[in-house]
Amino acid sequence: MRRTGTNLPKVGQYNQAVVLDQIQHADGISRVEIAQLTGLTPQTVSSIVRRLIGDGIVREDGAESSSGGKPRTRLRINAAAGLAVGVHFDPVQITCVVVDLLGQPLVTMQRPTPPDADPERITEAVAEIVGEVLAAAGLRHDQVLGLGLATPGPIDQSLGILVVPPLLPTWGRVPLKKMLVEATGMPVTLDNDATAAAIGERWAGAGRGVGNFAYFFFGAGIGGGLILSHQIYRGGSMNAAEFGHTSVQEVGPPCYCGNRGCLESLISPAALVGETRRRLAAGAGRKSRLAKLFEDDPASVDYDALRLAAADGEPLAVEIIEAAAERLATAVVNVANVVDVDLFVLGGHGLRHIEDRFRSAAERALATRTLARRIRTVKVELSPLGPGAAVIGAAALVLYDTYSPQVSELLSL
């Protein structure tokens, strides 16, 4: 991976972040290799590494074998040097984690989201679980770099405000960042859950070291995140990569966003459960486990029941899930043709038990339906962060803002 720094003056912090980025993404790397990969002079790299070692962020970890000359010392991140708290909040549950500098979770807790809760109650609940997680980890608030919050969007990033989130229809413009700063006494970084998950993938998941990738997040809805040229791409209003609101059906159902035929309106958990119940009510899937559940209690045919039935090969469930996977594949092809990324990552708790069907559909579509398919094969990977992608991503928001090289730093000089 080539991530170039600059030898111009007044960019010391950026160059330090570039060097740290190389060390963080490598499983041991030498000063010489860092200089080769970044374009920085060996003297600049040595100076930066010396400072990082002095600050306890980087450690020397033995020397590699050499066929001649002085062996090169390997550098690695000191994982304990930076800790961050992440919280993922959605209408169903609140999840909290403490991670180290490599994005590895130390303590994780979950709580049901208080039903019909207003912003004040949610703020109180988040502050409570943060306190419990820190206590379980044996940490004080001032021993972590900050709190990252992943939440349903859209978000006004300049003000730290949730703007009428569709999944929370009773909320208006909520200054959640300010409320959490006051409730926890910690610095707070706020982002939508899909963007946070994408940053988590870049920091500690399938996107480590990948310059350009797209992330599809499956939760209560369908979200997305874009990493382009190693930077999170946010767009003009800071709400880019809403893949769930791309049209995949010309004459489709209306979506709350104002569009029609949106991916989310067709393959979100609520949409798939609704489709399943309609088909069962019309007599489809007779003698199946889903049909028996529906006969006993229609409400018992929920998203978990649908996914488990598909995993067990029940024909109706498989048909519904595979149709959803094909619609996802259409959105994947559209994104591939527009931004030409190297990798697609699929993640989020909504994929459990059915992830292979979605990956296979995306792989087939990329191999047969993209303009550049004869030039290269675009990979599709399932998130190694699994159902916890958004909460680990929330913590990674803090690490990314603190340590990752940001082009905006250079543009502001």
C-alpha positions as CSV (number, residue, x, y, z in Angstrom):
1,M,0.0,0.0,0.0
2,R,1.5,3.3,-1.0
3,R,0.4,6.2,1.2
4,T,2.5,9.3,0.4
5,G,3.5,12.0,2.9
6,T,5.0,15.3,2.0
7,N,8.4,16.9,2.9
8,L,6.9,20.5,2.7
9,P,7.2,22.5,6.0
10,K,4.3,22.9,8.4
11,V,2.9,19.5,7.8
12,G,4.5,17.6,10.7
13,Q,1.2,16.4,12.2
14,Y,0.0,15.1,8.8
15,N,3.3,13.3,8.2
16,Q,3.2,11.8,11.7
17,A,-0.3,10.5,10.9
18,V,0.9,9.0,7.6
19,V,3.7,7.2,9.3
20,L,1.4,6.0,12.1
21,D,-1.1,4.8,9.5
22,Q,1.5,2.6,7.9
23,I,2.5,1.1,11.2
24,Q,-1.1,0.5,12.2
25,H,-2.0,-1.3,9.0
26,A,1.2,-3.5,8.9
27,D,2.0,-6.5,11.0
28,G,5.4,-5.2,11.7
29,I,7.2,-2.7,9.4
30,S,10.7,-1.2,9.3
31,R,11.6,2.5,9.0
32,V,13.1,1.8,5.6
33,E,9.8,0.3,4.3
34,I,7.8,3.3,5.7
35,A,10.1,5.7,3.8
36,Q,9.6,3.7,0.6
37,L,5.9,3.5,0.9
38,T,5.3,7.2,1.9
39,G,7.9,9.0,-0.1
40,L,9.2,10.7,3.1
41,T,12.9,10.9,3.6
42,P,14.5,8.3,5.9
43,Q,15.6,11.2,8.2
44,T,12.0,12.4,8.5
45,V,10.7,8.9,9.1
46,S,13.3,8.3,11.8
47,S,12.5,11.5,13.5
48,I,8.7,10.8,13.5
49,V,9.2,7.2,14.8
50,R,11.5,8.4,17.6
51,R,8.8,10.8,18.7
52,L,6.1,8.1,18.5
53,I,8.2,5.7,20.5
54,G,8.8,8.4,23.1
55,D,5.1,9.0,23.4
56,G,4.5,5.3,23.9
57,I,2.3,5.0,20.8
58,V,4.8,2.8,18.8
59,R,7.1,0.1,20.1
60,E,10.1,-1.7,18.6
61,D,9.5,-5.4,18.3
62,G,12.6,-7.3,17.4
63,A,14.6,-7.3,14.2
64,E,13.9,-9.1,10.9
65,S,16.5,-11.5,9.5
66,S,18.9,-10.0,7.0
67,S,21.2,-11.4,4.4
68,G,23.7,-8.6,5.0
69,G,24.0,-5.3,6.7
70,K,22.3,-4.2,9.9
71,P,19.0,-6.0,10.6
72,R,15.9,-3.8,10.3
73,T,13.9,-3.3,13.5
74,R,10.2,-4.0,13.2
75,L,7.8,-1.4,14.5
76,R,4.3,-2.1,15.9
77,I,1.5,-0.2,17.5
78,N,1.3,-0.2,21.3
79,A,-2.3,-1.2,21.5
80,A,-2.8,0.1,25.0
81,A,-1.5,3.6,24.2
82,G,-5.0,4.8,23.1
83,L,-8.4,3.7,24.2
84,A,-11.8,4.9,22.9
85,V,-15.4,4.3,23.8
86,G,-18.0,3.6,21.1
87,V,-21.8,3.6,21.4
88,H,-24.2,2.4,18.7
89,F,-27.8,3.6,19.3
90,D,-30.8,2.6,17.3
91,P,-34.5,2.2,18.1
92,V,-33.9,-1.4,19.2
93,Q,-30.8,-1.4,21.4
94,I,-27.9,0.5,22.7
95,T,-24.5,-1.1,22.5
96,C,-21.3,0.2,24.1
97,V,-17.7,-0.9,23.7
98,V,-14.2,0.1,24.8
99,V,-11.5,-0.6,22.2
100,D,-7.7,-0.3,22.1
101,L,-5.6,1.5,19.5
102,L,-5.9,-1.5,17.2
103,G,-9.7,-1.5,17.4
104,Q,-9.9,-4.6,19.5
105,P,-12.8,-4.7,21.9
106,L,-12.0,-4.9,25.6
107,V,-15.4,-4.7,27.2
108,T,-18.8,-4.8,25.4
109,M,-22.3,-4.3,26.8
110,Q,-25.9,-4.1,25.4
111,R,-29.1,-2.7,26.7
112,P,-32.6,-2.5,25.1
113,T,-33.4,1.0,23.9
114,P,-36.0,2.5,26.2
115,P,-39.3,2.3,24.4
116,D,-40.8,5.5,23.1
117,A,-37.9,7.4,24.6
118,D,-37.3,11.0,24.1
119,P,-33.8,12.5,23.4
120,E,-33.3,13.3,27.1
121,R,-34.0,9.7,28.2
122,I,-31.7,8.3,25.4
123,T,-28.9,10.6,26.5
124,E,-29.3,9.4,30.1
125,A,-29.3,5.7,29.0
126,V,-26.2,6.2,26.9
127,A,-24.4,8.0,29.7
128,E,-25.3,5.1,32.1
129,I,-24.0,2.4,29.8
130,V,-20.8,4.3,29.1
131,G,-20.2,4.6,32.9
132,E,-20.9,0.8,33.3
133,V,-18.5,-0.2,30.5
134,L,-15.7,2.1,31.8
135,A,-16.2,0.7,35.3
136,A,-16.0,-2.9,34.0
137,A,-12.8,-2.0,32.1
138,G,-11.3,-0.4,35.2
139,L,-11.0,3.0,33.5
140,R,-11.8,6.5,34.4
141,H,-13.5,8.9,31.8
142,D,-10.2,10.8,31.5
143,Q,-8.3,7.6,30.5
144,V,-9.9,7.3,27.1
145,L,-9.5,9.6,24.1
146,G,-13.2,10.2,23.7
147,L,-16.7,8.8,22.9
148,G,-17.8,8.0,19.4
149,L,-21.5,7.7,18.8
150,A,-23.0,5.9,15.8
151,T,-26.7,6.7,15.3
152,P,-29.3,6.7,12.6
153,G,-29.0,9.7,10.2
154,P,-29.3,12.2,8.7
155,I,-26.9,14.3,10.7
156,D,-26.0,18.0,10.5
157,Q,-22.3,17.4,11.2
158,S,-21.5,21.1,11.6
159,L,-23.8,21.4,14.6
160,G,-23.8,17.8,15.8
161,I,-27.6,17.5,15.3
162,L,-29.8,14.6,14.3
163,V,-32.2,15.9,11.8
164,V,-35.6,14.2,11.9
165,P,-34.2,10.6,11.7
166,P,-36.8,8.5,9.8
167,L,-36.5,5.6,12.3
168,L,-37.3,8.0,15.2
169,P,-40.2,9.9,13.8
170,T,-41.1,11.8,17.0
171,W,-37.6,13.4,17.1
172,G,-37.0,16.8,15.5
173,R,-33.6,18.5,15.3
174,V,-31.8,17.0,18.3
175,P,-28.4,18.4,19.5
176,L,-27.3,15.0,20.6
177,K,-23.6,15.7,20.5
178,K,-23.9,18.6,22.9
179,M,-26.3,16.7,25.1
180,L,-23.8,13.8,25.4
181,V,-20.8,16.0,26.1
182,E,-22.7,17.5,29.0
183,A,-23.9,14.1,30.3
184,T,-20.6,12.3,30.1
185,G,-18.0,15.1,30.4
186,M,-16.2,13.5,27.4
187,P,-15.4,14.7,24.0
188,V,-17.9,13.2,21.6
189,T,-17.6,12.4,17.9
190,L,-20.9,11.8,16.1
191,D,-21.7,10.0,12.8
192,N,-24.3,7.9,11.2
193,D,-24.0,4.2,11.9
194,A,-23.1,3.1,8.4
195,T,-20.3,5.7,8.0
196,A,-19.0,4.7,11.4
197,A,-19.1,1.0,10.4
198,A,-17.1,1.9,7.3
199,I,-14.5,3.7,9.3
200,G,-14.4,0.7,11.7
201,E,-13.7,-1.5,8.6
202,R,-10.9,0.7,7.5
203,W,-9.4,0.8,11.0
204,A,-9.8,-2.8,12.1
205,G,-11.7,-4.9,9.5
206,A,-11.7,-5.9,5.9
207,G,-10.9,-2.4,4.7
208,R,-7.5,-2.2,6.4
209,G,-5.0,-0.9,3.9
210,V,-7.6,-0.7,1.1
211,G,-7.6,2.7,-0.6
212,N,-11.0,2.6,-2.2
213,F,-13.9,0.5,-0.9
214,A,-17.7,0.7,-0.4
215,Y,-19.4,-0.6,2.7
216,F,-23.1,-1.7,2.8
217,F,-24.5,-1.7,6.3
218,F,-27.5,-3.9,7.1
219,G,-29.3,-2.8,10.2
220,A,-32.9,-1.6,10.8
221,G,-32.4,0.0,7.3
222,I,-29.7,-0.2,4.6
223,G,-26.9,2.3,4.9
224,G,-23.5,2.8,3.4
225,G,-20.0,4.3,3.6
226,L,-17.3,5.2,1.1
227,I,-13.6,5.3,1.5
228,L,-12.0,7.0,-1.5
229,S,-8.2,7.5,-1.7
230,H,-7.9,6.4,2.0
231,Q,-10.3,9.1,3.1
232,I,-13.9,8.8,4.3
233,Y,-16.1,10.5,1.6
234,R,-18.8,12.5,3.2
235,G,-20.1,14.7,0.4
236,G,-21.4,18.3,0.6
237,S,-23.9,17.9,3.4
238,M,-21.7,15.2,5.1
239,N,-24.4,12.5,4.4
240,A,-22.9,10.8,1.4
241,A,-23.2,7.1,0.5
242,E,-26.9,6.5,1.3
243,F,-26.9,3.4,-0.8
244,G,-30.2,2.4,0.7
245,H,-31.8,5.3,-1.1
246,T,-30.7,4.4,-4.6
247,S,-33.6,3.2,-6.9
248,V,-33.4,-0.4,-7.9
249,Q,-37.0,-0.8,-9.1
250,E,-38.4,1.7,-11.6
251,V,-42.0,1.5,-10.4
252,G,-41.4,0.6,-6.8
253,P,-43.0,1.4,-3.5
254,P,-42.7,5.0,-2.1
255,C,-39.9,5.5,0.4
256,Y,-40.0,7.9,3.3
257,C,-37.1,9.8,1.7
258,G,-39.4,10.9,-1.1
259,N,-38.0,8.6,-3.7
260,R,-39.6,5.4,-5.2
261,G,-38.2,1.9,-5.5
262,C,-35.4,2.5,-3.0
263,L,-33.3,-0.4,-2.0
264,E,-34.2,0.1,1.7
265,S,-37.9,0.2,0.9
266,L,-37.6,-3.2,-0.7
267,I,-35.0,-5.2,1.3
268,S,-35.0,-3.7,4.8
269,P,-36.0,-6.1,7.6
270,A,-39.5,-4.5,7.8
271,A,-39.9,-4.7,4.0
272,L,-38.9,-8.4,3.9
273,V,-41.1,-9.3,6.8
274,G,-44.1,-7.5,5.3
275,E,-43.5,-9.3,2.0
276,T,-43.3,-12.7,3.8
277,R,-46.5,-12.1,5.7
278,R,-48.4,-11.0,2.6
279,R,-47.3,-14.1,0.7
280,L,-48.2,-16.4,3.6
281,A,-51.6,-14.8,4.0
282,A,-52.1,-15.5,0.2
283,G,-51.4,-19.2,0.8
284,A,-47.7,-19.5,-0.2
285,G,-45.3,-21.8,1.6
286,R,-47.9,-24.3,2.8
287,K,-46.7,-26.8,5.4
288,S,-43.5,-24.8,6.0
289,R,-42.3,-23.8,9.4
290,L,-43.0,-20.2,8.5
291,A,-46.6,-21.1,7.5
292,K,-47.1,-22.9,10.9
293,L,-45.8,-19.9,12.8
294,F,-48.0,-17.6,10.8
295,E,-51.1,-19.7,11.4
296,D,-50.4,-19.7,15.2
297,D,-49.5,-16.0,15.4
298,P,-48.7,-13.8,12.4
299,A,-46.6,-11.5,14.5
300,S,-44.2,-14.4,15.2
301,V,-43.1,-14.3,11.6
302,D,-40.4,-11.7,12.2
303,Y,-37.0,-11.0,10.6
304,D,-35.2,-13.6,12.8
305,A,-37.8,-16.3,11.8
306,L,-37.4,-15.4,8.1
307,R,-33.6,-15.5,8.2
308,L,-33.5,-18.8,10.1
309,A,-36.0,-20.3,7.7
310,A,-33.8,-19.2,4.7
311,A,-30.7,-20.6,6.4
312,D,-32.6,-24.0,6.8
313,G,-33.5,-23.9,3.1
314,E,-37.3,-23.4,3.3
315,P,-38.2,-22.5,-0.3
316,L,-40.4,-19.5,0.4
317,A,-37.8,-17.9,2.7
318,V,-35.0,-18.7,0.3
319,E,-37.0,-17.1,-2.6
320,I,-37.6,-13.9,-0.7
321,I,-34.0,-13.6,0.6
322,E,-32.5,-14.3,-2.8
323,A,-34.7,-11.8,-4.5
324,A,-33.5,-9.3,-1.9
325,A,-29.9,-10.3,-2.6
326,E,-30.4,-9.6,-6.3
327,R,-31.7,-6.2,-5.6
328,L,-28.7,-5.5,-3.5
329,A,-26.5,-6.7,-6.4
330,T,-28.1,-4.1,-8.6
331,A,-27.1,-1.3,-6.2
332,V,-23.6,-2.8,-5.9
333,V,-23.2,-2.7,-9.7
334,N,-24.4,0.9,-9.8
335,V,-21.9,1.9,-7.1
336,A,-19.1,0.0,-8.9
337,N,-19.8,1.8,-12.2
338,V,-19.9,5.2,-10.5
339,V,-16.9,5.2,-8.1
340,D,-14.9,2.2,-9.4
341,V,-13.9,0.9,-5.9
342,D,-11.5,-2.0,-5.3
343,L,-13.7,-3.8,-2.7
344,F,-17.2,-4.1,-1.4
345,V,-17.7,-5.0,2.3
346,L,-21.1,-6.3,3.6
347,G,-21.8,-6.0,7.3
348,G,-24.2,-5.3,10.1
349,H,-26.4,-7.4,12.3
350,G,-29.1,-7.6,9.7
351,L,-27.0,-10.1,7.7
352,R,-26.8,-12.8,10.2
353,H,-27.6,-16.3,8.8
354,I,-28.1,-15.0,5.2
355,E,-24.7,-13.3,4.5
356,D,-23.5,-15.9,2.0
357,R,-26.5,-15.4,-0.3
358,F,-26.0,-11.7,-0.4
359,R,-22.3,-12.0,-1.0
360,S,-22.8,-14.6,-3.8
361,A,-25.3,-12.3,-5.6
362,A,-23.0,-9.3,-5.4
363,E,-20.0,-11.4,-6.7
364,R,-22.0,-12.7,-9.6
365,A,-23.2,-9.2,-10.5
366,L,-19.8,-7.7,-10.3
367,A,-18.4,-10.4,-12.5
368,T,-21.0,-10.1,-15.2
369,R,-22.6,-6.6,-15.1
370,T,-20.0,-3.9,-14.5
371,L,-18.3,-1.9,-17.2
372,A,-14.8,-2.7,-16.0
373,R,-15.3,-6.4,-15.4
374,R,-12.8,-7.4,-18.2
375,I,-10.1,-5.2,-16.6
376,R,-10.2,-6.5,-13.1
377,T,-12.3,-8.4,-10.6
378,V,-13.8,-6.4,-7.7
379,K,-13.9,-8.4,-4.5
380,V,-16.8,-8.8,-2.0
381,E,-16.0,-9.6,1.6
382,L,-18.2,-10.1,4.6
383,S,-17.2,-7.9,7.5
384,P,-14.9,-9.6,10.0
385,L,-16.4,-7.2,12.6
386,G,-19.7,-9.0,12.3
387,P,-22.8,-7.7,14.1
388,G,-20.6,-5.3,16.1
389,A,-19.4,-3.3,13.1
390,A,-21.3,-0.2,14.0
391,V,-20.3,0.0,17.6
392,I,-16.6,-0.8,16.9
393,G,-16.9,1.8,14.1
394,A,-18.2,4.3,16.7
395,A,-15.1,3.9,18.7
396,A,-13.0,4.0,15.6
397,L,-14.5,7.4,14.8
398,V,-12.4,8.7,17.8
399,L,-9.2,6.8,16.7
400,Y,-9.6,7.9,13.1
401,D,-10.1,11.6,13.9
402,T,-7.1,11.4,16.3
403,Y,-4.6,9.4,14.4
404,S,-5.5,9.0,10.7
405,P,-4.0,11.4,8.1
406,Q,-6.7,13.8,7.0
407,V,-6.4,15.6,3.7
408,S,-8.4,18.5,5.3
409,E,-5.4,19.1,7.5
410,L,-3.3,19.9,4.5
411,L,-6.0,22.0,2.8
412,S,-6.3,24.2,5.9
413,L,-2.7,25.2,6.0
